[in-house]
Amino acid sequence: HIEFDKHYYSVPHHLIKEQVEVQVSSTFVSIYAYGNRVSYHPRSYAQGAHSTLTEHMPDSHRAI
């Protein structure tokens, strides 16, 4: 996850510790790595909460 405005948004797990760029509107958060959009979430104002997409998790962390 990356943190933006005290909320955590998931990115693909292979990007752990990589630098990303975040573009934000009042309704969406887009996350880019190497010039490509790698994640797109509805914007949340819930501080300390997480927005997680299952496909961003490694297989070992997904529910069966």
C-alpha positions as CSV (number, residue, x, y, z in Angstrom):
1,H,0.0,0.0,0.0
2,I,1.0,3.6,-0.4
3,E,-0.2,6.3,1.9
4,F,-2.0,9.4,0.6
5,D,-3.8,11.9,2.9
6,K,-3.7,9.3,5.8
7,H,-5.4,6.6,3.7
8,Y,-3.7,3.5,2.3
9,Y,-4.2,2.4,-1.3
10,S,-3.0,-0.9,-2.7
11,V,-0.5,-1.3,-5.5
12,P,0.6,-4.5,-7.1
13,H,2.8,-6.4,-4.7
14,H,5.8,-6.5,-7.0
15,L,6.1,-2.7,-6.6
16,I,7.0,-3.0,-2.9
17,K,9.6,-0.3,-2.1
18,E,9.4,1.2,-5.7
19,Q,8.8,4.8,-6.2
20,V,5.4,5.7,-7.7
21,E,3.6,8.8,-8.8
22,V,0.1,9.6,-7.4
23,Q,-2.5,11.7,-9.3
24,V,-5.5,12.6,-7.2
25,S,-8.9,14.1,-7.9
26,S,-11.8,14.7,-5.5
27,T,-13.2,11.2,-6.6
28,F,-10.3,9.0,-7.7
29,V,-6.7,8.1,-6.9
30,S,-4.5,6.9,-9.8
31,I,-1.1,5.4,-9.1
32,Y,1.7,5.2,-11.7
33,A,5.0,3.3,-11.9
34,Y,7.4,3.6,-14.8
35,G,4.9,5.8,-16.7
36,N,2.1,3.3,-16.5
37,R,-1.0,3.4,-14.4
38,V,-0.8,0.4,-12.0
39,S,-3.6,1.2,-9.7
40,Y,-6.9,3.1,-9.7
41,H,-9.1,3.5,-6.6
42,P,-12.1,5.6,-5.6
43,R,-10.8,8.3,-3.3
44,S,-11.5,7.7,0.3
45,Y,-11.3,10.2,3.1
46,A,-11.3,7.6,5.9
47,Q,-8.1,8.2,7.8
48,G,-6.1,5.1,8.7
49,A,-8.3,2.8,6.5
50,H,-7.2,0.7,3.6
51,S,-8.4,0.3,0.0
52,T,-7.2,-3.0,-1.3
53,L,-7.7,-4.7,-4.6
54,T,-7.4,-8.5,-4.4
55,E,-5.3,-8.7,-7.6
56,H,-2.6,-6.6,-5.9
57,M,-2.0,-9.3,-3.3
58,P,0.5,-12.1,-3.8
59,D,-1.2,-15.5,-4.3
60,S,-0.2,-16.5,-0.8
61,H,-2.3,-13.7,0.8
62,R,-5.5,-14.3,-1.2
63,A,-8.4,-16.1,0.3
64,I,-9.1,-19.5,-1.3
